[in-house]
Amino acid sequence: MPELLSEEDFTERFIDKISDYALEPKMREPLVLDLHYGVDEPVLTISLQAVYEQYVENPPRFHEVMEPFVRDLRWTVQDPRYPSKDIYEMTLPILRNFVVSPPTPHEAGTDPSSQKGPIVFEDLLRSPAEYVVIQFKLPRGEEEVALRRGDIIPCSPDAKVISKLAFNNLALAVQKHGLTATPLKFETLSVRAWLIGLGSSSLPDHVPAMICVPEIMRSLEESLRAENGLIAILPSCDQLIVSSDIEDTAVCELGVLAQQLFLRADEKLSSFVWCFKGGSLTGVQAVELEEESLN
């Protein structure tokens, strides 16, 4: 049985493991490190307390319990490196259906060429039929790159902050460009429905993610005089259609339309009907009106 390392010795051993990462690690106190990512970058403070507790439970597993932490930091020092200011101020959310478009090995971080780790996403709807997630993308020139774990960690000790940042950036884009609501007319559709867009057509793939921003959905409810809430469909990755008619007949009609548009879409997103009240998502229904639980 190896001799148990003290908290300070454990921290020093961890520093040795990341000595090649050019992060200038400084021990603030045993089990707490400050990592420096360069000029104009935030200092990342990490705690090794949980890792140390795992080690104490089984000292021979020293290298095993350290490896996930070392690996995550290794991702953060790989090129390309995006300025944290850009990630904070420019990241936008998109919605993606993992049933239709599951992560590739490269996106999942299992491909040897995936040096930045897996893509960052949050579950939005997980059901037997559909798996819709929120993914995060950063504009780089004329393209957008999917953010990965190794991109996020230098920005904040809590990677979950990227969700709040992305939704705030989307709200700012809506405020800047304005929302559009184009009335839709279909022979088989008796409900009132509108196609929602941005005043600028440069961000169509981000429009469905508006359903995740309560301020935007509340604004739509007010503009469309939907005192009782809205129902919405997002059949493709660039379409958001809403209706202020929320009775069962309207849900059926919009559900049928969602399925038809979903089948025709090149970039399929959801065939369900999404329900909102006060700007917040209250439920999701299939066209058969069988209630789907969120997550």
LOTIRO-434794 format. One record per residue (C-alpha): residue number from 1; residue in three letters; x, y, z; chain. Coordinates in nm, 2 decimals. Example, Ala and Ser with C-alpha at 12.3 -4.5 7.8 and 13.67 -1.06 7.14 Angstrom:
<nodes>
<k=1; r=Ala; east=1.23; north=-0.45; up=0.78; c=A>
<k=2; r=Ser; east=1.37; north=-0.11; up=0.71; c=A>
</nodes>
This chain:
<nodes>
<k=1; r=Met; east=0.00; north=0.00; up=0.00; c=A>
<k=2; r=Pro; east=0.16; north=0.33; up=-0.11; c=A>
<k=3; r=Glu; east=0.20; north=0.60; up=0.15; c=A>
<k=4; r=Leu; east=-0.09; north=0.85; up=0.14; c=A>
<k=5; r=Leu; east=0.00; north=1.18; up=-0.01; c=A>
<k=6; r=Ser; east=-0.08; north=1.50; up=0.18; c=A>
<k=7; r=Glu; east=-0.30; north=1.76; up=0.02; c=A>
<k=8; r=Glu; east=0.00; north=1.97; up=-0.06; c=A>
<k=9; r=Asp; east=0.20; north=1.68; up=-0.20; c=A>
<k=10; r=Phe; east=-0.10; north=1.57; up=-0.41; c=A>
<k=11; r=Thr; east=-0.13; north=1.92; up=-0.55; c=A>
<k=12; r=Glu; east=0.24; north=1.93; up=-0.64; c=A>
<k=13; r=Arg; east=0.20; north=1.60; up=-0.82; c=A>
<k=14; r=Phe; east=-0.09; north=1.73; up=-1.01; c=A>
<k=15; r=Ile; east=0.12; north=2.04; up=-1.11; c=A>
<k=16; r=Asp; east=0.39; north=1.81; up=-1.24; c=A>
<k=17; r=Lys; east=0.13; north=1.63; up=-1.46; c=A>
<k=18; r=Ile; east=0.03; north=1.96; up=-1.63; c=A>
<k=19; r=Ser; east=0.38; north=2.11; up=-1.64; c=A>
<k=20; r=Asp; east=0.39; north=2.10; up=-2.02; c=A>
<k=21; r=Tyr; east=0.07; north=2.29; up=-2.07; c=A>
<k=22; r=Ala; east=0.22; north=2.64; up=-2.03; c=A>
<k=23; r=Leu; east=-0.05; north=2.74; up=-1.78; c=A>
<k=24; r=Glu; east=0.18; north=2.87; up=-1.51; c=A>
<k=25; r=Pro; east=0.00; north=2.69; up=-1.23; c=A>
<k=26; r=Lys; east=0.02; north=2.86; up=-0.89; c=A>
<k=27; r=Met; east=-0.09; north=2.69; up=-0.57; c=A>
<k=28; r=Arg; east=-0.33; north=2.93; up=-0.40; c=A>
<k=29; r=Glu; east=-0.36; north=2.67; up=-0.11; c=A>
<k=30; r=Pro; east=-0.34; north=2.29; up=-0.10; c=A>
<k=31; r=Leu; east=-0.59; north=2.15; up=-0.36; c=A>
<k=32; r=Val; east=-0.66; north=2.49; up=-0.51; c=A>
<k=33; r=Leu; east=-0.48; north=2.61; up=-0.82; c=A>
<k=34; r=Asp; east=-0.48; north=2.92; up=-1.03; c=A>
<k=35; r=Leu; east=-0.41; north=2.86; up=-1.41; c=A>
<k=36; r=His; east=-0.31; north=3.14; up=-1.64; c=A>
<k=37; r=Tyr; east=-0.42; north=3.13; up=-2.00; c=A>
<k=38; r=Gly; east=-0.24; north=3.44; up=-2.12; c=A>
<k=39; r=Val; east=-0.28; north=3.81; up=-2.17; c=A>
<k=40; r=Asp; east=-0.64; north=3.94; up=-2.15; c=A>
<k=41; r=Glu; east=-0.76; north=3.59; up=-2.05; c=A>
<k=42; r=Pro; east=-0.92; north=3.51; up=-1.72; c=A>
<k=43; r=Val; east=-0.73; north=3.32; up=-1.45; c=A>
<k=44; r=Leu; east=-0.90; north=2.98; up=-1.41; c=A>
<k=45; r=Thr; east=-0.92; north=2.86; up=-1.05; c=A>
<k=46; r=Ile; east=-0.97; north=2.49; up=-1.00; c=A>
<k=47; r=Ser; east=-1.03; north=2.28; up=-0.69; c=A>
<k=48; r=Leu; east=-0.88; north=1.94; up=-0.66; c=A>
<k=49; r=Gln; east=-1.08; north=1.85; up=-0.35; c=A>
<k=50; r=Ala; east=-1.31; north=1.60; up=-0.51; c=A>
<k=51; r=Val; east=-1.02; north=1.44; up=-0.70; c=A>
<k=52; r=Tyr; east=-0.82; north=1.41; up=-0.37; c=A>
<k=53; r=Glu; east=-1.12; north=1.25; up=-0.19; c=A>
<k=54; r=Gln; east=-1.14; north=0.99; up=-0.47; c=A>
<k=55; r=Tyr; east=-0.77; north=0.93; up=-0.43; c=A>
<k=56; r=Val; east=-0.79; north=0.89; up=-0.05; c=A>
<k=57; r=Glu; east=-1.06; north=0.62; up=-0.09; c=A>
<k=58; r=Asn; east=-0.82; north=0.42; up=-0.31; c=A>
<k=59; r=Pro; east=-0.46; north=0.55; up=-0.32; c=A>
<k=60; r=Pro; east=-0.35; north=0.30; up=-0.59; c=A>
<k=61; r=Arg; east=-0.59; north=0.47; up=-0.83; c=A>
<k=62; r=Phe; east=-0.38; north=0.79; up=-0.81; c=A>
<k=63; r=His; east=-0.32; north=0.82; up=-1.19; c=A>
<k=64; r=Glu; east=-0.67; north=0.70; up=-1.28; c=A>
<k=65; r=Val; east=-0.85; north=0.96; up=-1.07; c=A>
<k=66; r=Met; east=-0.62; north=1.24; up=-1.20; c=A>
<k=67; r=Glu; east=-0.65; north=1.15; up=-1.57; c=A>
<k=68; r=Pro; east=-1.00; north=1.31; up=-1.63; c=A>
<k=69; r=Phe; east=-0.89; north=1.64; up=-1.49; c=A>
<k=70; r=Val; east=-0.56; north=1.63; up=-1.67; c=A>
<k=71; r=Arg; east=-0.73; north=1.54; up=-2.00; c=A>
<k=72; r=Asp; east=-0.98; north=1.83; up=-1.97; c=A>
<k=73; r=Leu; east=-0.70; north=2.07; up=-1.92; c=A>
<k=74; r=Arg; east=-0.51; north=1.92; up=-2.21; c=A>
<k=75; r=Trp; east=-0.81; north=2.00; up=-2.43; c=A>
<k=76; r=Thr; east=-0.80; north=2.36; up=-2.33; c=A>
<k=77; r=Val; east=-0.44; north=2.42; up=-2.45; c=A>
<k=78; r=Gln; east=-0.49; north=2.28; up=-2.80; c=A>
<k=79; r=Asp; east=-0.52; north=2.50; up=-3.10; c=A>
<k=80; r=Pro; east=-0.73; north=2.67; up=-3.21; c=A>
<k=81; r=Arg; east=-0.76; north=2.89; up=-2.91; c=A>
<k=82; r=Tyr; east=-1.05; north=3.14; up=-2.92; c=A>
<k=83; r=Pro; east=-1.04; north=3.46; up=-2.71; c=A>
<k=84; r=Ser; east=-1.26; north=3.43; up=-2.41; c=A>
<k=85; r=Lys; east=-1.40; north=3.77; up=-2.49; c=A>
<k=86; r=Asp; east=-1.53; north=3.64; up=-2.82; c=A>
<k=87; r=Ile; east=-1.68; north=3.33; up=-2.65; c=A>
<k=88; r=Tyr; east=-1.86; north=3.55; up=-2.40; c=A>
<k=89; r=Glu; east=-1.99; north=3.81; up=-2.64; c=A>
<k=90; r=Met; east=-2.05; north=3.61; up=-2.97; c=A>
<k=91; r=Thr; east=-2.16; north=3.26; up=-2.88; c=A>
<k=92; r=Leu; east=-2.51; north=3.18; up=-3.00; c=A>
<k=93; r=Pro; east=-2.74; north=2.88; up=-2.94; c=A>
<k=94; r=Ile; east=-2.89; north=2.65; up=-3.20; c=A>
<k=95; r=Leu; east=-3.13; north=2.36; up=-3.17; c=A>
<k=96; r=Arg; east=-3.04; north=2.01; up=-3.30; c=A>
<k=97; r=Asn; east=-3.22; north=1.68; up=-3.31; c=A>
<k=98; r=Phe; east=-2.97; north=1.41; up=-3.21; c=A>
<k=99; r=Val; east=-3.20; north=1.14; up=-3.34; c=A>
<k=100; r=Val; east=-3.19; north=1.28; up=-3.69; c=A>
<k=101; r=Ser; east=-2.83; north=1.42; up=-3.66; c=A>
<k=102; r=Pro; east=-2.64; north=1.23; up=-3.39; c=A>
<k=103; r=Pro; east=-2.29; north=1.35; up=-3.29; c=A>
<k=104; r=Thr; east=-2.02; north=1.21; up=-3.51; c=A>
<k=105; r=Pro; east=-1.72; north=1.05; up=-3.34; c=A>
<k=106; r=His; east=-1.53; north=1.37; up=-3.39; c=A>
<k=107; r=Glu; east=-1.80; north=1.57; up=-3.22; c=A>
<k=108; r=Ala; east=-1.83; north=1.32; up=-2.94; c=A>
<k=109; r=Gly; east=-1.46; north=1.35; up=-2.87; c=A>
<k=110; r=Thr; east=-1.40; north=0.98; up=-2.94; c=A>
<k=111; r=Asp; east=-1.22; north=1.04; up=-3.27; c=A>
<k=112; r=Pro; east=-0.83; north=1.06; up=-3.22; c=A>
<k=113; r=Ser; east=-0.84; north=1.38; up=-3.42; c=A>
<k=114; r=Ser; east=-1.08; north=1.55; up=-3.18; c=A>
<k=115; r=Gln; east=-0.82; north=1.74; up=-2.97; c=A>
<k=116; r=Lys; east=-1.06; north=1.98; up=-2.81; c=A>
<k=117; r=Gly; east=-1.30; north=1.72; up=-2.66; c=A>
<k=118; r=Pro; east=-1.67; north=1.68; up=-2.73; c=A>
<k=119; r=Ile; east=-1.91; north=1.95; up=-2.84; c=A>
<k=120; r=Val; east=-2.09; north=2.14; up=-2.57; c=A>
<k=121; r=Phe; east=-2.47; north=2.09; up=-2.55; c=A>
<k=122; r=Glu; east=-2.76; north=2.08; up=-2.31; c=A>
<k=123; r=Asp; east=-3.07; north=1.86; up=-2.33; c=A>
<k=124; r=Leu; east=-3.39; north=2.03; up=-2.41; c=A>
<k=125; r=Leu; east=-3.63; north=1.74; up=-2.49; c=A>
<k=126; r=Arg; east=-3.55; north=1.38; up=-2.46; c=A>
<k=127; r=Ser; east=-3.83; north=1.14; up=-2.56; c=A>
<k=128; r=Pro; east=-3.84; north=0.80; up=-2.74; c=A>
<k=129; r=Ala; east=-3.92; north=0.97; up=-3.06; c=A>
<k=130; r=Glu; east=-3.71; north=1.29; up=-3.05; c=A>
<k=131; r=Tyr; east=-3.39; north=1.41; up=-2.88; c=A>
<k=132; r=Val; east=-3.36; north=1.79; up=-2.91; c=A>
<k=133; r=Val; east=-3.06; north=1.96; up=-2.76; c=A>
<k=134; r=Ile; east=-2.92; north=2.31; up=-2.73; c=A>
<k=135; r=Gln; east=-2.58; north=2.34; up=-2.90; c=A>
<k=136; r=Phe; east=-2.35; north=2.64; up=-2.90; c=A>
<k=137; r=Lys; east=-2.17; north=2.80; up=-3.19; c=A>
<k=138; r=Leu; east=-1.92; north=3.08; up=-3.23; c=A>
<k=139; r=Pro; east=-1.90; north=3.29; up=-3.55; c=A>
<k=140; r=Arg; east=-1.55; north=3.29; up=-3.70; c=A>
<k=141; r=Gly; east=-1.53; north=3.49; up=-4.01; c=A>
<k=142; r=Glu; east=-1.81; north=3.38; up=-4.25; c=A>
<k=143; r=Glu; east=-1.85; north=3.04; up=-4.07; c=A>
<k=144; r=Glu; east=-1.95; north=2.92; up=-3.73; c=A>
<k=145; r=Val; east=-1.76; north=2.67; up=-3.52; c=A>
<k=146; r=Ala; east=-1.92; north=2.43; up=-3.27; c=A>
<k=147; r=Leu; east=-1.79; north=2.50; up=-2.92; c=A>
<k=148; r=Arg; east=-1.62; north=2.21; up=-2.75; c=A>
<k=149; r=Arg; east=-1.53; north=2.14; up=-2.39; c=A>
<k=150; r=Gly; east=-1.18; north=2.26; up=-2.44; c=A>
<k=151; r=Asp; east=-1.30; north=2.60; up=-2.57; c=A>
<k=152; r=Ile; east=-1.52; north=2.67; up=-2.27; c=A>
<k=153; r=Ile; east=-1.31; north=2.58; up=-1.97; c=A>
<k=154; r=Pro; east=-1.07; north=2.88; up=-2.00; c=A>
<k=155; r=Cys; east=-1.37; north=3.11; up=-1.99; c=A>
<k=156; r=Ser; east=-1.52; north=3.01; up=-1.66; c=A>
<k=157; r=Pro; east=-1.48; north=2.75; up=-1.39; c=A>
<k=158; r=Asp; east=-1.84; north=2.66; up=-1.46; c=A>
<k=159; r=Ala; east=-1.90; north=2.56; up=-1.82; c=A>
<k=160; r=Lys; east=-2.27; north=2.59; up=-1.77; c=A>
<k=161; r=Val; east=-2.24; north=2.97; up=-1.78; c=A>
<k=162; r=Ile; east=-2.21; north=2.94; up=-2.16; c=A>
<k=163; r=Ser; east=-2.59; north=2.87; up=-2.18; c=A>
<k=164; r=Lys; east=-2.68; north=3.20; up=-2.01; c=A>
<k=165; r=Leu; east=-2.43; north=3.39; up=-2.22; c=A>
<k=166; r=Ala; east=-2.55; north=3.24; up=-2.55; c=A>
<k=167; r=Phe; east=-2.92; north=3.31; up=-2.47; c=A>
<k=168; r=Asn; east=-2.83; north=3.67; up=-2.37; c=A>
<k=169; r=Asn; east=-2.64; north=3.71; up=-2.70; c=A>
<k=170; r=Leu; east=-2.94; north=3.58; up=-2.89; c=A>
<k=171; r=Ala; east=-3.17; north=3.83; up=-2.70; c=A>
<k=172; r=Leu; east=-2.93; north=4.11; up=-2.79; c=A>
<k=173; r=Ala; east=-2.94; north=4.00; up=-3.16; c=A>
<k=174; r=Val; east=-3.32; north=4.01; up=-3.15; c=A>
<k=175; r=Gln; east=-3.31; north=4.35; up=-2.99; c=A>
<k=176; r=Lys; east=-3.07; north=4.48; up=-3.26; c=A>
<k=177; r=His; east=-3.24; north=4.33; up=-3.57; c=A>
<k=178; r=Gly; east=-3.60; north=4.30; up=-3.45; c=A>
<k=179; r=Leu; east=-3.84; north=4.02; up=-3.48; c=A>
<k=180; r=Thr; east=-4.06; north=3.95; up=-3.79; c=A>
<k=181; r=Ala; east=-4.39; north=3.77; up=-3.79; c=A>
<k=182; r=Thr; east=-4.52; north=3.67; up=-4.13; c=A>
<k=183; r=Pro; east=-4.88; north=3.54; up=-4.14; c=A>
<k=184; r=Leu; east=-4.90; north=3.19; up=-4.29; c=A>
<k=185; r=Lys; east=-5.19; north=3.08; up=-4.51; c=A>
<k=186; r=Phe; east=-5.26; north=2.71; up=-4.58; c=A>
<k=187; r=Glu; east=-5.58; north=2.57; up=-4.73; c=A>
<k=188; r=Thr; east=-5.60; north=2.31; up=-4.46; c=A>
<k=189; r=Leu; east=-5.50; north=2.54; up=-4.18; c=A>
<k=190; r=Ser; east=-5.77; north=2.73; up=-4.00; c=A>
<k=191; r=Val; east=-5.57; north=2.85; up=-3.70; c=A>
<k=192; r=Arg; east=-5.38; north=3.18; up=-3.70; c=A>
<k=193; r=Ala; east=-5.02; north=3.11; up=-3.75; c=A>
<k=194; r=Trp; east=-4.70; north=3.32; up=-3.81; c=A>
<k=195; r=Leu; east=-4.35; north=3.24; up=-3.93; c=A>
<k=196; r=Ile; east=-4.11; north=3.41; up=-3.69; c=A>
<k=197; r=Gly; east=-3.78; north=3.55; up=-3.81; c=A>
<k=198; r=Leu; east=-3.51; north=3.81; up=-3.74; c=A>
<k=199; r=Gly; east=-3.51; north=4.15; up=-3.92; c=A>
<k=200; r=Ser; east=-3.17; north=4.03; up=-4.04; c=A>
<k=201; r=Ser; east=-3.17; north=3.71; up=-4.24; c=A>
<k=202; r=Ser; east=-2.81; north=3.63; up=-4.14; c=A>
<k=203; r=Leu; east=-2.90; north=3.41; up=-3.85; c=A>
<k=204; r=Pro; east=-3.19; north=3.18; up=-3.96; c=A>
<k=205; r=Asp; east=-3.04; north=2.88; up=-3.79; c=A>
<k=206; r=His; east=-3.07; north=3.05; up=-3.46; c=A>
<k=207; r=Val; east=-3.43; north=3.14; up=-3.48; c=A>
<k=208; r=Pro; east=-3.58; north=2.82; up=-3.33; c=A>
<k=209; r=Ala; east=-3.35; north=2.87; up=-3.02; c=A>
<k=210; r=Met; east=-3.57; north=3.17; up=-2.94; c=A>
<k=211; r=Ile; east=-3.80; north=2.93; up=-2.76; c=A>
<k=212; r=Cys; east=-3.54; north=2.90; up=-2.49; c=A>
<k=213; r=Val; east=-3.54; north=3.27; up=-2.42; c=A>
<k=214; r=Pro; east=-3.85; north=3.36; up=-2.21; c=A>
<k=215; r=Glu; east=-3.82; north=3.74; up=-2.27; c=A>
<k=216; r=Ile; east=-3.85; north=3.68; up=-2.65; c=A>
<k=217; r=Met; east=-4.14; north=3.44; up=-2.61; c=A>
<k=218; r=Arg; east=-4.32; north=3.68; up=-2.38; c=A>
<k=219; r=Ser; east=-4.27; north=3.96; up=-2.63; c=A>
<k=220; r=Leu; east=-4.43; north=3.74; up=-2.90; c=A>
<k=221; r=Glu; east=-4.72; north=3.66; up=-2.67; c=A>
<k=222; r=Glu; east=-4.77; north=4.03; up=-2.61; c=A>
<k=223; r=Ser; east=-4.73; north=4.13; up=-2.98; c=A>
<k=224; r=Leu; east=-4.97; north=3.85; up=-3.10; c=A>
<k=225; r=Arg; east=-5.21; north=3.92; up=-2.81; c=A>
<k=226; r=Ala; east=-5.19; north=3.56; up=-2.69; c=A>
<k=227; r=Glu; east=-5.33; north=3.61; up=-2.34; c=A>
<k=228; r=Asn; east=-5.35; north=3.23; up=-2.29; c=A>
<k=229; r=Gly; east=-5.01; north=3.15; up=-2.43; c=A>
<k=230; r=Leu; east=-4.87; north=3.02; up=-2.76; c=A>
<k=231; r=Ile; east=-4.81; north=2.70; up=-2.93; c=A>
<k=232; r=Ala; east=-4.52; north=2.66; up=-3.17; c=A>
<k=233; r=Ile; east=-4.37; north=2.42; up=-3.42; c=A>
<k=234; r=Leu; east=-4.00; north=2.40; up=-3.53; c=A>
<k=235; r=Pro; east=-4.00; north=2.15; up=-3.81; c=A>
<k=236; r=Ser; east=-3.66; north=2.25; up=-3.94; c=A>
<k=237; r=Cys; east=-3.34; north=2.40; up=-3.81; c=A>
<k=238; r=Asp; east=-3.44; north=2.75; up=-3.95; c=A>
<k=239; r=Gln; east=-3.82; north=2.75; up=-3.89; c=A>
<k=240; r=Leu; east=-4.02; north=2.87; up=-3.60; c=A>
<k=241; r=Ile; east=-4.40; north=2.89; up=-3.65; c=A>
<k=242; r=Val; east=-4.63; north=3.01; up=-3.37; c=A>
<k=243; r=Ser; east=-5.00; north=3.03; up=-3.31; c=A>
<k=244; r=Ser; east=-5.21; north=3.21; up=-3.05; c=A>
<k=245; r=Asp; east=-5.48; north=2.95; up=-3.09; c=A>
<k=246; r=Ile; east=-5.41; north=2.69; up=-2.83; c=A>
<k=247; r=Glu; east=-5.73; north=2.48; up=-2.82; c=A>
<k=248; r=Asp; east=-5.71; north=2.11; up=-2.90; c=A>
<k=249; r=Thr; east=-5.82; north=2.16; up=-3.26; c=A>
<k=250; r=Ala; east=-5.54; north=2.41; up=-3.32; c=A>
<k=251; r=Val; east=-5.28; north=2.17; up=-3.16; c=A>
<k=252; r=Cys; east=-5.40; north=1.90; up=-3.40; c=A>
<k=253; r=Glu; east=-5.38; north=2.12; up=-3.70; c=A>
<k=254; r=Leu; east=-5.04; north=2.26; up=-3.61; c=A>
<k=255; r=Gly; east=-4.92; north=1.91; up=-3.52; c=A>
<k=256; r=Val; east=-5.02; north=1.78; up=-3.87; c=A>
<k=257; r=Leu; east=-4.84; north=2.07; up=-4.03; c=A>
<k=258; r=Ala; east=-4.53; north=2.01; up=-3.82; c=A>
<k=259; r=Gln; east=-4.51; north=1.65; up=-3.93; c=A>
<k=260; r=Gln; east=-4.56; north=1.75; up=-4.30; c=A>
<k=261; r=Leu; east=-4.29; north=2.02; up=-4.29; c=A>
<k=262; r=Phe; east=-4.06; north=1.80; up=-4.08; c=A>
<k=263; r=Leu; east=-4.07; north=1.52; up=-4.35; c=A>
<k=264; r=Arg; east=-3.99; north=1.77; up=-4.62; c=A>
<k=265; r=Ala; east=-3.71; north=1.96; up=-4.44; c=A>
<k=266; r=Asp; east=-3.35; north=1.91; up=-4.53; c=A>
<k=267; r=Glu; east=-3.24; north=1.99; up=-4.18; c=A>
<k=268; r=Lys; east=-3.51; north=1.83; up=-3.96; c=A>
<k=269; r=Leu; east=-3.56; north=1.95; up=-3.61; c=A>
<k=270; r=Ser; east=-3.90; north=1.85; up=-3.45; c=A>
<k=271; r=Ser; east=-4.24; north=1.72; up=-3.55; c=A>
<k=272; r=Phe; east=-4.39; north=1.80; up=-3.21; c=A>
<k=273; r=Val; east=-4.60; north=2.09; up=-3.09; c=A>
<k=274; r=Trp; east=-4.43; north=2.31; up=-2.82; c=A>
<k=275; r=Cys; east=-4.65; north=2.49; up=-2.57; c=A>
<k=276; r=Phe; east=-4.57; north=2.82; up=-2.39; c=A>
<k=277; r=Lys; east=-4.72; north=3.03; up=-2.12; c=A>
<k=278; r=Gly; east=-4.57; north=3.36; up=-1.99; c=A>
<k=279; r=Gly; east=-4.28; north=3.30; up=-2.21; c=A>
<k=280; r=Ser; east=-4.18; north=2.97; up=-2.06; c=A>
<k=281; r=Leu; east=-4.20; north=2.62; up=-2.21; c=A>
<k=282; r=Thr; east=-4.48; north=2.43; up=-2.03; c=A>
<k=283; r=Gly; east=-4.51; north=2.11; up=-2.24; c=A>
<k=284; r=Val; east=-4.45; north=1.93; up=-2.56; c=A>
<k=285; r=Gln; east=-4.72; north=1.73; up=-2.75; c=A>
<k=286; r=Ala; east=-4.71; north=1.48; up=-3.03; c=A>
<k=287; r=Val; east=-4.97; north=1.51; up=-3.30; c=A>
<k=288; r=Glu; east=-5.16; north=1.22; up=-3.13; c=A>
<k=289; r=Leu; east=-5.19; north=1.45; up=-2.83; c=A>
<k=290; r=Glu; east=-5.00; north=1.22; up=-2.61; c=A>
<k=291; r=Glu; east=-4.81; north=1.44; up=-2.36; c=A>
<k=292; r=Glu; east=-4.44; north=1.41; up=-2.37; c=A>
<k=293; r=Ser; east=-4.24; north=1.47; up=-2.06; c=A>
<k=294; r=Leu; east=-3.95; north=1.72; up=-2.07; c=A>
<k=295; r=Asn; east=-3.61; north=1.55; up=-2.03; c=A>
</nodes>
